[in-house]
């Protein structure tokens, strides 16, 4: 189970980010307005934490891939690197409307 969590770590962070931003926007829409600055800042802070987590997974996977000695662990590290990279780009892309104020 630990290997699966490592290989899919970036995609898990992306999923958590998507659900979290959706929940924040939905809650903001019910409480006040979705474009209220306080709620936008909450969404940006959450996105920043998720982006840092995705970048950390990507950097850690790249470091492990460079240092690997066992060829059997290379696939898991490559998959983790790919998932972390995709998650980094996707989280940045999903955060862009909040940054520019859509």
DSSP file (Angstrom, degrees, kcal/mol; ACC not computed):
  #  RESIDUE AA STRUCTURE BP1 BP2  ACC     N-H-->O    O-->H-N    N-H-->O    O-->H-N    TCO  KAPPA ALPHA  PHI   PSI    X-CA   Y-CA   Z-CA
    1    1 A X     >        0   0    0      0, 0.0     4,-2.2     0, 0.0     5,-0.2   0.000 360.0 360.0 360.0 -34.3    0.0    0.0    0.0
    2    2 A X  H  >  +     0   0    0      1,-0.2     4,-2.1     2,-0.2     5,-0.1   0.885 360.0  51.3 -64.3 -38.7    2.9    2.3    0.7
    3    3 A X  H  > S+     0   0    0      2,-0.2     4,-2.8     1,-0.2    -1,-0.2   0.898 109.1  50.4 -66.3 -39.7    4.3    1.9   -2.8
    4    4 A X  H  > S+     0   0    0      2,-0.2     4,-2.3     1,-0.2    -2,-0.2   0.917 110.0  50.1 -64.2 -42.5    0.9    2.8   -4.3
    5    5 A X  H  < S+     0   0    0     -4,-2.2     4,-0.3     1,-0.2    -1,-0.2   0.884 112.6  48.3 -63.0 -37.6    0.6    5.9   -2.2
    6    6 A X  H >< S+     0   0    0     -4,-2.1     3,-0.9     2,-0.2     4,-0.3   0.933 113.4  45.7 -67.5 -45.8    4.1    6.9   -3.3
    7    7 A X  H 3< S+     0   0    0     -4,-2.8    76,-0.3     1,-0.2     3,-0.2   0.850 122.5  36.0 -67.8 -33.5    3.4    6.3   -7.0
    8    8 A X  T 3X S+     0   0    0     -4,-2.3     4,-2.3    -5,-0.2    -1,-0.2   0.237  84.5 111.3-103.2  12.8    0.1    8.1   -6.9
    9    9 A X  H <> S+     0   0    0     -3,-0.9     4,-2.2    -4,-0.3     5,-0.2   0.889  77.9  47.1 -57.0 -46.1    1.0   10.8   -4.4
   10   10 A X  H  > S+     0   0    0     -4,-0.3     4,-2.2    -3,-0.2    -1,-0.2   0.902 113.2  48.4 -63.9 -41.3    0.9   13.7   -6.8
   11   11 A X  H  > S+     0   0    0      2,-0.2     4,-2.1     1,-0.2    -1,-0.2   0.838 109.6  53.4 -69.5 -31.8   -2.4   12.6   -8.2
   12   12 A X  H  X S+     0   0    0     -4,-2.3     4,-2.6     2,-0.2    -2,-0.2   0.914 108.7  49.3 -66.0 -42.8   -3.8   12.3   -4.7
   13   13 A X  H  X S+     0   0    0     -4,-2.2     4,-2.5     1,-0.2    -2,-0.2   0.909 110.4  51.2 -62.0 -41.6   -2.7   15.8   -3.9
   14   14 A X  H  X S+     0   0    0     -4,-2.2     4,-2.6     2,-0.2    -1,-0.2   0.908 110.4  48.9 -62.0 -42.3   -4.4   17.0   -7.1
   15   15 A X  H  X S+     0   0    0     -4,-2.1     4,-2.5     2,-0.2     5,-0.2   0.921 111.4  48.7 -63.6 -45.0   -7.6   15.3   -6.1
   16   16 A X  H  X S+     0   0    0     -4,-2.6     4,-2.7     1,-0.2    -2,-0.2   0.907 111.9  50.6 -61.5 -41.3   -7.5   16.7   -2.6
   17   17 A X  H  X S+     0   0    0     -4,-2.5     4,-2.9     2,-0.2     5,-0.3   0.939 110.2  48.7 -62.2 -47.2   -6.9   20.2   -4.1
   18   18 A X  H  X S+     0   0    0     -4,-2.6     4,-2.0     1,-0.2    -2,-0.2   0.934 115.6  43.0 -60.1 -47.3   -9.8   19.9   -6.6
   19   19 A X  H  X S+     0   0    0     -4,-2.5     4,-2.3     2,-0.2    -1,-0.2   0.893 115.4  50.2 -66.9 -38.7  -12.3   18.7   -3.9
   20   20 A X  H  X S+     0   0    0     -4,-2.7     4,-2.6    -5,-0.2    -2,-0.2   0.920 111.5  45.8 -66.9 -44.6  -11.0   21.3   -1.4
   21   21 A X  H  X S+     0   0    0     -4,-2.9     4,-2.5     2,-0.2     5,-0.2   0.887 113.2  51.1 -66.2 -38.1  -11.2   24.3   -3.8
   22   22 A X  H  X S+     0   0    0     -4,-2.0     4,-2.3    -5,-0.3    -2,-0.2   0.912 111.6  47.5 -63.9 -42.1  -14.7   23.1   -4.9
   23   23 A X  H  X S+     0   0    0     -4,-2.3     4,-2.6     2,-0.2     5,-0.2   0.905 112.1  49.5 -66.1 -41.4  -15.8   22.9   -1.2
   24   24 A X  H  X S+     0   0    0     -4,-2.6     4,-2.5     1,-0.2    -2,-0.2   0.932 113.2  46.4 -63.3 -45.5  -14.4   26.3   -0.4
   25   25 A X  H  X S+     0   0    0     -4,-2.5     4,-1.9     2,-0.2    -2,-0.2   0.888 113.7  48.7 -65.2 -39.0  -16.1   27.9   -3.4
   26   26 A X  H  X S+     0   0    0     -4,-2.3     4,-1.5     2,-0.2    -2,-0.2   0.915 113.0  46.8 -67.0 -42.9  -19.4   26.2   -2.6
   27   27 A X  H  X S+     0   0    0     -4,-2.6     4,-2.7     1,-0.2     5,-0.3   0.900 111.7  51.5 -65.3 -40.6  -19.2   27.2    1.1
   28   28 A X  H  X S+     0   0    0     -4,-2.5     4,-2.5     1,-0.2    -1,-0.2   0.879 107.8  52.6 -63.3 -37.5  -18.4   30.8    0.1
   29   29 A X  H  < S+     0   0    0     -4,-1.9    -1,-0.2     1,-0.2    -2,-0.2   0.828 113.3  44.0 -68.5 -31.9  -21.3   30.9   -2.3
   30   30 A X  H  < S+     0   0    0     -4,-1.5    -2,-0.2    -5,-0.1    -1,-0.2   0.899 120.2  39.3 -78.1 -42.1  -23.7   29.8    0.5
   31   31 A X  H  < S-     0   0    0     -4,-2.7    -2,-0.2    -5,-0.1    -3,-0.2   0.932 136.9 -37.8 -77.3 -47.8  -22.3   32.1    3.2
   32   32 A X  S  < S-     0   0    0     -4,-2.5     2,-0.4    -5,-0.3    -4,-0.0  -0.033  99.7 -33.3-140.4-113.0  -21.7   35.2    1.1
   33   33 A X    >   -     0   0    0      1,-0.1     3,-1.5    -2,-0.1     6,-0.2  -0.937  44.2-128.7-122.4 149.1  -20.4   35.5   -2.4
   34   34 A X  T 3  S+     0   0    0     -2,-0.4    -5,-0.1     1,-0.3    -6,-0.1   0.768 109.5  51.9 -67.7 -24.7  -17.9   33.2   -4.2
   35   35 A X  T 3  S+     0   0    0     -7,-0.1    -1,-0.3     4,-0.1     2,-0.2   0.220  76.1 132.5 -98.5  16.6  -15.8   36.2   -5.3
   36   36 A X    <>  -     0   0    0     -3,-1.5     4,-2.3     1,-0.1     3,-0.4  -0.470  64.1-126.2 -63.4 134.3  -15.5   37.7   -1.8
   37   37 A X  H  > S+     0   0    0      1,-0.2     4,-2.4     2,-0.2     5,-0.2   0.835 106.4  54.8 -57.4 -35.6  -11.8   38.5   -1.1
   38   38 A X  H  > S+     0   0    0      1,-0.2     4,-1.9     2,-0.2    -1,-0.2   0.919 111.2  44.3 -64.9 -41.8  -11.7   36.6    2.1
   39   39 A X  H  > S+     0   0    0     -3,-0.4     4,-2.3     2,-0.2    -2,-0.2   0.863 111.8  53.3 -70.8 -35.0  -12.9   33.4    0.5
   40   40 A X  H  X S+     0   0    0     -4,-2.3     4,-2.4     2,-0.2    -2,-0.2   0.908 109.0  49.3 -64.5 -40.3  -10.6   33.9   -2.5
   41   41 A X  H  X S+     0   0    0     -4,-2.4     4,-2.6     2,-0.2    -2,-0.2   0.872 109.2  52.5 -66.9 -35.9   -7.6   34.3   -0.1
   42   42 A X  H  X S+     0   0    0     -4,-1.9     4,-2.3     2,-0.2    -2,-0.2   0.918 111.0  47.5 -63.5 -42.2   -8.7   31.1    1.7
   43   43 A X  H  X S+     0   0    0     -4,-2.3     4,-2.4     2,-0.2    -2,-0.2   0.888 112.2  49.7 -65.1 -39.1   -8.8   29.3   -1.7
   44   44 A X  H  X S+     0   0    0     -4,-2.4     4,-2.4     2,-0.2    -2,-0.2   0.901 110.6  49.7 -66.7 -40.3   -5.4   30.7   -2.6
   45   45 A X  H  X S+     0   0    0     -4,-2.6     4,-2.0     2,-0.2    -2,-0.2   0.925 112.5  47.3 -64.6 -43.3   -3.8   29.7    0.7
   46   46 A X  H  X S+     0   0    0     -4,-2.3     4,-2.2     1,-0.2    -2,-0.2   0.909 112.8  49.6 -63.0 -41.7   -5.2   26.1    0.2
   47   47 A X  H  X S+     0   0    0     -4,-2.4     4,-2.7     1,-0.2    -2,-0.2   0.877 108.3  53.4 -65.2 -37.3   -4.0   26.0   -3.3
   48   48 A X  H  X S+     0   0    0     -4,-2.4     4,-2.4     2,-0.2    -1,-0.2   0.906 109.0  48.8 -64.4 -41.2   -0.5   27.2   -2.2
   49   49 A X  H  X S+     0   0    0     -4,-2.0     4,-2.0     2,-0.2    -2,-0.2   0.927 114.1  45.9 -64.1 -44.4   -0.3   24.4    0.3
   50   50 A X  H  X S+     0   0    0     -4,-2.2     4,-2.3     2,-0.2    -2,-0.2   0.889 111.8  51.9 -66.1 -38.5   -1.3   21.8   -2.2
   51   51 A X  H  X S+     0   0    0     -4,-2.7     4,-2.5     1,-0.2    -2,-0.2   0.910 109.3  49.6 -64.5 -41.9    1.1   23.3   -4.8
   52   52 A X  H  X S+     0   0    0     -4,-2.4     4,-2.4     1,-0.2    -1,-0.2   0.890 110.2  51.1 -63.4 -38.4    3.9   23.1   -2.3
   53   53 A X  H  X S+     0   0    0     -4,-2.0     4,-2.2     2,-0.2    -2,-0.2   0.912 111.2  47.6 -64.7 -42.0    3.0   19.4   -1.6
   54   54 A X  H  X S+     0   0    0     -4,-2.3     4,-2.2     2,-0.2    34,-0.2   0.898 112.8  48.4 -66.7 -40.1    3.0   18.6   -5.3
   55   55 A X  H  X S+     0   0    0     -4,-2.5     4,-2.8     2,-0.2     5,-0.2   0.896 110.5  52.1 -66.2 -39.0    6.4   20.3   -5.8
   56   56 A X  H  X S+     0   0    0     -4,-2.4     4,-2.6     2,-0.2    -2,-0.2   0.915 110.1  47.8 -63.4 -42.6    7.8   18.5   -2.8
   57   57 A X  H  X S+     0   0    0     -4,-2.2     4,-2.5     2,-0.2    -1,-0.2   0.916 113.0  49.4 -63.4 -42.2    6.7   15.1   -4.2
   58   58 A X  H  X S+     0   0    0     -4,-2.2     4,-2.2    26,-0.2    -2,-0.2   0.929 113.6  44.9 -63.0 -46.1    8.1   15.9   -7.6
   59   59 A X  H  X S+     0   0    0     -4,-2.8     4,-2.3     2,-0.2    -2,-0.2   0.903 113.7  49.8 -65.7 -41.1   11.5   17.0   -6.2
   60   60 A X  H  X S+     0   0    0     -4,-2.6     4,-2.5    -5,-0.2    -2,-0.2   0.909 111.5  48.8 -64.8 -41.7   11.7   14.0   -3.8
   61   61 A X  H  X S+     0   0    0     -4,-2.5     4,-2.3     2,-0.2    -1,-0.2   0.898 110.9  50.4 -65.6 -39.8   10.9   11.6   -6.7
   62   62 A X  H  X S+     0   0    0     -4,-2.2     4,-1.9     2,-0.2    -2,-0.2   0.907 111.4  48.5 -64.7 -40.4   13.5   13.3   -8.9
   63   63 A X  H  X S+     0   0    0     -4,-2.3     4,-1.6     1,-0.2    -2,-0.2   0.918 112.8  47.5 -65.1 -43.2   16.1   13.0   -6.2
   64   64 A X  H  X S+     0   0    0     -4,-2.5     4,-0.6     1,-0.2    -2,-0.2   0.871 109.9  53.8 -65.6 -35.7   15.2    9.3   -5.6
   65   65 A X  H  < S+     0   0    0     -4,-2.3     3,-0.5     1,-0.2    -1,-0.2   0.877 108.8  48.4 -67.7 -37.3   15.4    8.6   -9.3
   66   66 A X  H  < S+     0   0    0     -4,-1.9    -1,-0.2     1,-0.2    -2,-0.2   0.833 117.4  41.8 -70.3 -31.2   18.9   10.1   -9.6
   67   67 A X  H  < S+     0   0    0     -4,-1.6    -1,-0.2    -5,-0.2    -2,-0.2   0.410  83.9 132.8 -95.4   1.8   20.1    8.1   -6.6
   68   68 A X     <  +     0   0    0     -4,-0.6     3,-0.1    -3,-0.5    -3,-0.1  -0.203  25.2 172.4 -63.8 143.5   18.5    4.8   -7.3
   69   69 A X        +     0   0    0      1,-0.2     2,-0.6     0, 0.0    -1,-0.2   0.589  65.0  68.7-116.1 -26.8   20.5    1.6   -7.1
   70   70 A X    >   -     0   0    0      1,-0.1     3,-1.4     2,-0.0     4,-0.5  -0.864  67.6-153.3-100.6 119.1   17.7   -1.0   -7.5
   71   71 A X  G >> S+     0   0    0     -2,-0.6     3,-0.8     1,-0.3     4,-0.5   0.758  91.1  66.7 -62.9 -23.3   16.2   -1.0  -11.0
   72   72 A X  G 34 S+     0   0    0      1,-0.2     4,-0.4     2,-0.2     3,-0.3   0.763  98.8  51.1 -71.8 -22.4   12.9   -2.4   -9.6
   73   73 A X  G <> S+     0   0    0     -3,-1.4     4,-1.9     1,-0.2    -1,-0.2   0.569  89.5  83.0 -87.5  -8.4   12.2    0.9   -7.8
   74   74 A X  H <> S+     0   0    0     -3,-0.8     4,-2.5    -4,-0.5     5,-0.2   0.873  86.3  53.6 -63.5 -39.0   12.8    3.0  -10.9
   75   75 A X  H  X S+     0   0    0     -4,-0.5     4,-2.6    -3,-0.3    -1,-0.2   0.925 109.0  48.2 -64.2 -44.5    9.3    2.5  -12.2
   76   76 A X  H  > S+     0   0    0     -4,-0.4     4,-2.2     1,-0.2    -1,-0.2   0.895 113.2  47.8 -62.8 -40.3    7.6    3.7   -9.0
   77   77 A X  H  X S+     0   0    0     -4,-1.9     4,-2.3     2,-0.2    -1,-0.2   0.883 111.6  50.2 -69.0 -37.9    9.9    6.7   -8.8
   78   78 A X  H  X S+     0   0    0     -4,-2.5     4,-2.5     2,-0.2    -2,-0.2   0.909 111.8  48.0 -64.9 -41.4    9.2    7.6  -12.5
   79   79 A X  H  X S+     0   0    0     -4,-2.6     4,-2.7     2,-0.2    -2,-0.2   0.889 112.0  49.7 -66.3 -38.6    5.5    7.3  -12.0
   80   80 A X  H  X S+     0   0    0     -4,-2.2     4,-2.5     2,-0.2    -2,-0.2   0.892 110.9  49.9 -65.6 -39.8    5.7    9.5   -8.9
   81   81 A X  H  X S+     0   0    0     -4,-2.3     4,-2.2     2,-0.2    -2,-0.2   0.923 112.9  46.6 -64.3 -44.5    7.7   12.1  -10.8
   82   82 A X  H  X S+     0   0    0     -4,-2.5     4,-2.6     2,-0.2     5,-0.2   0.933 114.3  46.8 -63.5 -46.9    5.2   12.1  -13.6
   83   83 A X  H  X S+     0   0    0     -4,-2.7     4,-2.4   -76,-0.3    -2,-0.2   0.890 112.9  49.5 -63.8 -39.8    2.2   12.3  -11.2
   84   84 A X  H  X S+     0   0    0     -4,-2.5     4,-2.2     2,-0.2    -1,-0.2   0.891 111.9  48.5 -66.2 -39.0    3.8   15.1   -9.2
   85   85 A X  H  X S+     0   0    0     -4,-2.2     4,-2.1     2,-0.2    -2,-0.2   0.919 112.7  47.1 -66.1 -43.9    4.7   17.1  -12.3
   86   86 A X  H  X S+     0   0    0     -4,-2.6     4,-2.7     1,-0.2    -2,-0.2   0.912 112.9  50.0 -63.0 -42.4    1.2   16.7  -13.7
   87   87 A X  H  X S+     0   0    0     -4,-2.4     4,-2.8    -5,-0.2     5,-0.3   0.890 108.5  52.9 -64.3 -39.2   -0.3   17.7  -10.3
   88   88 A X  H  X S+     0   0    0     -4,-2.2     4,-2.0   -34,-0.2    -2,-0.2   0.941 113.8  41.8 -61.5 -47.7    2.0   20.8  -10.1
   89   89 A X  H  X S+     0   0    0     -4,-2.1     4,-2.3     2,-0.2    -2,-0.2   0.912 116.2  49.4 -66.2 -42.3    0.9   22.0  -13.5
   90   90 A X  H  X S+     0   0    0     -4,-2.7     4,-2.5     2,-0.2    -2,-0.2   0.901 111.4  47.8 -66.8 -41.6   -2.8   21.2  -12.9
   91   91 A X  H  X S+     0   0    0     -4,-2.8     4,-1.6     2,-0.2    -1,-0.2   0.916 112.9  48.8 -66.6 -42.0   -3.0   22.9   -9.5
   92   92 A X  H  X S+     0   0    0     -4,-2.0     4,-1.1    -5,-0.3    -2,-0.2   0.912 112.9  48.6 -61.6 -41.4   -1.3   26.0  -10.9
   93   93 A X  H  X S+     0   0    0     -4,-2.3     4,-0.5     1,-0.2     3,-0.3   0.894 111.9  48.1 -66.2 -41.3   -3.7   26.0  -13.8
   94   94 A X  H  < S+     0   0    0     -4,-2.5     4,-0.3     1,-0.2    -1,-0.2   0.748 111.7  51.1 -71.9 -23.0   -6.8   25.5  -11.5
   95   95 A X  H >X S+     0   0    0     -4,-1.6     4,-1.9    -5,-0.2     3,-0.6   0.697  88.4  84.0 -84.9 -21.1   -5.5   28.3   -9.3
   96   96 A X  H 3X S+     0   0    0     -4,-1.1     4,-2.6    -3,-0.3     6,-0.3   0.859  84.8  54.1 -55.2 -43.5   -5.0   30.8  -12.1
   97   97 A X  H 3X>S+     0   0    0     -4,-0.5     5,-1.4     1,-0.2     4,-1.0   0.877 109.8  49.0 -60.7 -34.7   -8.7   32.1  -12.2
   98   98 A X  H <45S+     0   0    0     -3,-0.6    -1,-0.2    -4,-0.3    -2,-0.2   0.876 111.7  49.5 -69.7 -36.3   -8.5   32.9   -8.5
   99   99 A X  H  <5S+     0   0    0     -4,-1.9    -2,-0.2     1,-0.2    -1,-0.2   0.927 117.0  38.9 -68.4 -45.1   -5.3   34.7   -8.9
  100  100 A X  H  <5S-     0   0    0     -4,-2.6    -1,-0.2    -5,-0.2    -2,-0.2   0.572 111.6-117.1 -86.2  -7.3   -6.4   36.8  -11.9
  101  101 A X  T  <5       0   0    0     -4,-1.0    -3,-0.2    -5,-0.3    -4,-0.1   0.627 360.0 360.0  86.7  13.4   -9.9   37.4  -10.4
  102  102 A X      <       0   0    0     -5,-1.4    -1,-0.2    -6,-0.3    -4,-0.1   0.513 360.0 360.0  23.7 360.0  -11.8   35.6  -13.3
